[in-house]
Amino acid sequence: MTINKNNPPPVALITGAARRIGAAIARMLHRNGYNIIIHYSSADNEAAQLADELNAARADSAHLEKMNLLDSAQLPALIASAAQRWQRLDALINNASSFYPTPVDEIKESDWENLVGTNLKAPLFLSQYAAPHLQATKGCIVNIVDIHAERPMRKHVVYSVAKAGLVALTKSLARELAPSVRVNAVAPGAILWPEQDMPASTKDSILQRVALQRPGEPDDIARTVNFLINDAPYITGQVIPVDGGRNLNI
Ligand SMILES: NC(=O)c1ccc[n+]([C@@H]2O[C@H](COP(=O)([O-])OP(=O)(O)OC[C@H]3O[C@@H](n4cnc5c(N)ncnc54)[C@H](OP(=O)(O)O)[C@@H]3O)[C@@H](O)[C@H]2O)c1
């Protein structure tokens, strides 16, 4: 998308944007001229600080939306409110995610509802409700998936299935919403370690399988999202791994 300073700024809704990778995406798109709808669920302080930071850099350029994405009855209101804030919506970035292990003999229906709810169901319905707004602006959707959508993560059956579904959703919606809306995905490798405890030995063994021998940074994901939105008018239905070469099967 070419941003013309005489036009009103384009608007991006980023789910789970208060912290970590979502916040890096918010800052990156904001630096590139977007007004940002910061969706979050529990991170009130981080969300408010990020909104203050963006609004200080450019007045009236960031807006907060708090919502538990598992409350699917509220999803239409999230999109309506986001699109209403500046009377347009140009990009939906489905970044929010729950993540925890579900060994096969311990999976409960509530795990399915939680992990599929955030990683697949919410992106599907947010995309459905956002589609008319994105069609009006020739906008796009970027889904944040995972390299483990392709090669499932041990002991993470439900999460891996949900992200695999999100890859399928990306390709399916790219087909359904073309030619007016592009839909792509970014598949991070090891970028930020999960906030739950992870032994140092596990981290070492993961990094040994990364060709570049180090974790990535949130900005590696943010730059790729920005590329797909602003600099890739002929790319749709693609999944771009950003994993330091982990998929080389080292
Ligand atoms: N970190 C990595 O190295 C890595 C690797 C592969 C893939 N990814 C993918 O990249 C994306 C960002 O990763 P991350 O590590 O930054 O994510 P994260 O910190 O695990 O989660 C991002 C946000 O999702 C929100 N969220 C979780 N459950 C929610 C719910 N029920 N309703 C609404 N929001 C909810 C949380 O918002 P609140 O904090 O406001 O509650 C959280 O801050 C995710 O899609 C993840 O699967 C990350």
The ligand as a Tripos MOL2 file, in Angstrom:
@<TRIPOS>MOLECULE
LIG
   48    52     1     0     0
SMALL
NO_CHARGES

@<TRIPOS>ATOM
      1 N1          7.1740  -16.3190   20.6110 N.am      1 LIG1
      2 C1          7.6240  -17.0840   19.6320 C.2       1 LIG1
      3 O1          8.8370  -17.3530   19.5170 O.2       1 LIG1
      4 C2          6.6610  -17.6520   18.6380 C.ar      1 LIG1
      5 C3          7.0260  -18.8020   17.9100 C.ar      1 LIG1
      6 C4          6.1240  -19.3190   16.9860 C.ar      1 LIG1
      7 C5          4.8880  -18.6990   16.7820 C.ar      1 LIG1
      8 N2          4.5810  -17.5920   17.4940 N.ar      1 LIG1
      9 C6          3.2760  -16.9440   17.2540 C.3       1 LIG1
     10 O2          3.4740  -15.5380   17.1560 O.3       1 LIG1
     11 C7          2.3700  -14.8440   17.7760 C.3       1 LIG1
     12 C8          2.8930  -13.9260   18.8730 C.3       1 LIG1
     13 O3          3.7110  -14.6780   19.7590 O.3       1 LIG1
     14 P1          3.9440  -14.1920   21.2700 P.3       1 LIG1
     15 O4          4.8920  -15.1540   21.8810 O.co2     1 LIG1
     16 O5          4.2250  -12.7250   21.2880 O.co2     1 LIG1
     17 O6          2.4540  -14.4600   21.8380 O.3       1 LIG1
     18 P2          1.9790  -14.5500   23.3550 P.3       1 LIG1
     19 O7          2.7510  -13.5820   24.1700 O.co2     1 LIG1
     20 O8          1.9910  -15.9900   23.7900 O.co2     1 LIG1
     21 O9          0.4370  -14.1230   23.1990 O.3       1 LIG1
     22 C9          0.0760  -12.9120   22.5540 C.3       1 LIG1
     23 C10        -1.1360  -12.3380   23.1790 C.3       1 LIG1
     24 O10        -2.2820  -13.1660   22.9380 O.3       1 LIG1
     25 C11        -3.2670  -12.6850   23.8020 C.3       1 LIG1
     26 N3         -4.2470  -13.7090   24.1120 N.ar      1 LIG1
     27 C12        -4.0580  -14.9580   24.5830 C.ar      1 LIG1
     28 N4         -5.2500  -15.5460   24.8260 N.ar      1 LIG1
     29 C13        -6.2030  -14.6350   24.5080 C.ar      1 LIG1
     30 C14        -7.6180  -14.6260   24.5470 C.ar      1 LIG1
     31 N5         -8.3400  -15.6690   25.0020 N.pl3     1 LIG1
     32 N6         -8.2670  -13.5090   24.1420 N.ar      1 LIG1
     33 C15        -7.5770  -12.4360   23.7260 C.ar      1 LIG1
     34 N7         -6.2430  -12.3760   23.6530 N.ar      1 LIG1
     35 C16        -5.5660  -13.4650   24.0480 C.ar      1 LIG1
     36 C17        -2.5610  -12.2210   25.0880 C.3       1 LIG1
     37 O11        -3.0750  -10.9270   25.4040 O.3       1 LIG1
     38 P3         -3.0050  -10.3290   26.9170 P.3       1 LIG1
     39 O12        -1.5530  -10.3800   27.3040 O.co2     1 LIG1
     40 O13        -3.5450   -8.9640   26.7940 O.co2     1 LIG1
     41 O14        -3.8710  -11.2190   27.7670 O.co2     1 LIG1
     42 C18        -1.0950  -12.2080   24.6850 C.3       1 LIG1
     43 O15        -0.4030  -11.0330   25.0630 O.3       1 LIG1
     44 C19         1.4330  -15.9310   18.2880 C.3       1 LIG1
     45 O16         0.4180  -16.1640   17.3410 O.3       1 LIG1
     46 C20         2.3280  -17.1410   18.4260 C.3       1 LIG1
     47 O17         1.6230  -18.3700   18.2900 O.3       1 LIG1
     48 C21         5.4270  -17.0650   18.4290 C.ar      1 LIG1
@<TRIPOS>BOND
     1     1     2 1
     2     2     3 2
     3     2     4 1
     4     4     5 ar
     5     4    48 ar
     6     5     6 ar
     7     6     7 ar
     8     7     8 ar
     9     8     9 1
    10     8    48 ar
    11     9    10 1
    12     9    46 1
    13    10    11 1
    14    11    12 1
    15    11    44 1
    16    12    13 1
    17    13    14 1
    18    14    15 2
    19    14    16 1
    20    14    17 1
    21    17    18 1
    22    18    19 2
    23    18    20 1
    24    18    21 1
    25    21    22 1
    26    22    23 1
    27    23    24 1
    28    23    42 1
    29    24    25 1
    30    25    26 1
    31    25    36 1
    32    26    27 ar
    33    26    35 ar
    34    27    28 ar
    35    28    29 ar
    36    29    30 ar
    37    29    35 ar
    38    30    31 1
    39    30    32 ar
    40    32    33 ar
    41    33    34 ar
    42    34    35 ar
    43    36    37 1
    44    36    42 1
    45    37    38 1
    46    38    39 2
    47    38    40 1
    48    38    41 1
    49    42    43 1
    50    44    45 1
    51    44    46 1
    52    46    47 1
@<TRIPOS>SUBSTRUCTURE
     1 LIG1         1 GROUP 0 **** ****
